[in-house]
Amino acid sequence: MLEIACFNLSSASAAARSGADRIELCENYAAGGVTPKYESLQELRTTITKPINVMIRPRSGNFVYSMEEFEEMKSSIKIFKSLASGFVFGLLEESGCVDATRSQELVQLADPLPCTFHRAFDHVPDFFQATEQIIDSGFQSILTSGGLCDAVTGASNVMELQKRFESKISFILGGRVRSTNVRSLKSQTKLQWYHSAAITEPGEIVDEQEVVRLQKELQE
């Protein structure tokens, strides 16, 4: 299954049209994605029926949030909940460990929509402990490159996590996933979901043909 991260309306429409199984809607590719505008989701819902998961991230930078930022995240979930298919977020403590208490509060606020703990996971000091905390907080999936710079180099780490926790949570492999490597990543990891921005030129516009190629490689 293919999830495409989209940073604007035209990209989300293109990804859906080109075969993405799910859209991750956010803004600001250079920042790694932040919370999009509610109006963007409203407009997309007039033309797209495929699942759209919304990133909840109030700013770029680290994943240690102030009380004001946390309240903003709660407010965003409430606003998007009626139109979103799920949410994507991640909160860490100053130590780098998962902020389990506040994560669980957001998951409960999003219920019954599923939540994915995003690549903040790649910054934790202990992947196994973090996964246990994320499971206990109620997340259904984790987006990760295995703690390394990209999915290719981190795939073996994700495989190890999947083997240990596959009955409790699913892992989504992301981090420079391209049509040139996704087939080998699937063969190696046997995961169900793969995540890509499918951007092949400067800027933040999805390459429709790259989405087509990614999906074709996953279907082989």
Backbone hydrogen bonds, N-H to C=O, Kabsch-Sander energy under -0.5 kcal/mol:
donor,donor_aa,acceptor,acceptor_aa,energy
3,E,1,M,-0.5
3,E,194,Y,-2.9
4,I,22,R,-2.3
5,A,3,E,-0.5
5,A,196,S,-2.0
6,C,24,E,-3.0
12,A,8,N,-1.9
13,S,9,L,-2.4
14,A,10,S,-2.2
15,A,11,S,-2.9
16,A,12,A,-2.2
17,R,13,S,-2.2
18,S,14,A,-1.7
19,G,15,A,-0.5
19,G,16,A,-0.8
20,A,15,A,-2.5
21,D,2,L,-2.0
22,R,2,L,-1.5
23,I,51,P,-2.5
24,E,4,I,-2.6
25,L,23,I,-0.7
25,L,53,N,-2.9
26,C,6,C,-2.5
27,E,34,V,-1.7
28,N,7,F,-0.5
31,A,28,N,-0.7
32,G,29,Y,-1.8
33,G,28,N,-2.2
34,V,27,E,-1.9
35,T,57,R,-2.5
40,S,37,K,-0.9
41,L,37,K,-1.1
42,Q,38,Y,-2.3
43,E,39,E,-2.3
44,L,40,S,-2.3
45,R,41,L,-2.3
46,T,43,E,-1.3
47,T,44,L,-2.0
48,I,44,L,-3.0
53,N,23,I,-3.1
54,V,86,G,-2.5
55,M,25,L,-2.5
56,I,88,V,-2.9
57,R,55,M,-0.6
65,Y,63,F,-0.7
70,F,66,S,-2.4
71,E,67,M,-2.3
72,E,68,E,-1.7
73,M,69,E,-2.0
74,K,70,F,-2.2
75,S,71,E,-2.3
76,S,72,E,-2.3
77,I,73,M,-2.1
78,K,74,K,-2.0
79,I,75,S,-2.1
80,F,76,S,-2.7
81,K,77,I,-1.7
83,L,80,F,-1.8
84,A,80,F,-2.2
85,S,52,I,-3.0
86,G,52,I,-0.8
87,F,114,P,-2.1
88,V,54,V,-2.2
89,F,116,T,-2.3
92,L,63,F,-2.8
93,E,97,C,-3.2
96,G,93,E,-2.1
99,D,91,L,-2.4
100,A,98,V,-1.7
103,S,99,D,-2.1
104,Q,100,A,-2.5
105,E,101,T,-1.4
106,L,102,R,-1.9
107,V,103,S,-2.4
108,Q,104,Q,-2.5
109,L,105,E,-1.7
110,A,106,L,-2.0
111,D,107,V,-1.3
113,L,110,A,-2.2
116,T,87,F,-2.7
117,F,141,S,-2.6
118,H,89,F,-1.2
118,H,116,T,-0.7
121,F,118,H,-2.3
122,D,119,R,-1.2
123,H,120,A,-2.0
124,V,121,F,-1.5
130,A,126,D,-2.5
131,T,127,F,-2.4
132,E,128,F,-2.0
133,Q,129,Q,-2.2
134,I,130,A,-2.5
135,I,131,T,-2.6
136,D,132,E,-2.5
137,S,133,Q,-1.5
138,G,134,I,-0.5
138,G,135,I,-1.4
139,F,134,I,-1.8
140,Q,115,C,-2.4
141,S,115,C,-1.2
142,I,170,S,-1.8
143,L,117,F,-2.6
144,T,142,I,-0.6
144,T,172,I,-2.6
148,L,145,S,-0.8
151,A,175,G,-3.2
154,G,150,D,-1.8
155,A,151,A,-1.1
157,N,154,G,-0.6
158,V,154,G,-1.8
159,M,155,A,-2.4
160,E,156,S,-1.9
161,L,157,N,-2.0
162,Q,158,V,-2.8
163,K,159,M,-2.4
164,R,160,E,-1.5
165,F,161,L,-2.4
166,E,162,Q,-1.8
168,K,165,F,-2.6
169,I,165,F,-2.0
170,S,140,Q,-1.8
172,I,142,I,-3.3
173,L,171,F,-0.5
173,L,193,W,-1.8
174,G,144,T,-2.1
174,G,172,I,-0.6
181,N,178,R,-1.5
182,V,178,R,-2.1
185,L,181,N,-2.1
186,K,182,V,-2.4
187,S,183,R,-2.4
188,Q,184,S,-2.2
189,T,185,L,-2.9
190,K,186,K,-2.3
193,W,171,F,-0.6
194,Y,1,M,-2.2
195,H,173,L,-2.8
196,S,3,E,-2.3
200,T,198,A,-0.6
207,D,198,A,-3.3
208,E,206,V,-0.8
211,V,207,D,-1.8
212,V,208,E,-2.1
213,R,209,Q,-2.6
214,L,210,E,-2.8
215,Q,211,V,-2.5
216,K,212,V,-2.3
217,E,213,R,-2.6
218,L,214,L,-2.1
219,Q,215,Q,-1.5
220,E,216,K,-0.9
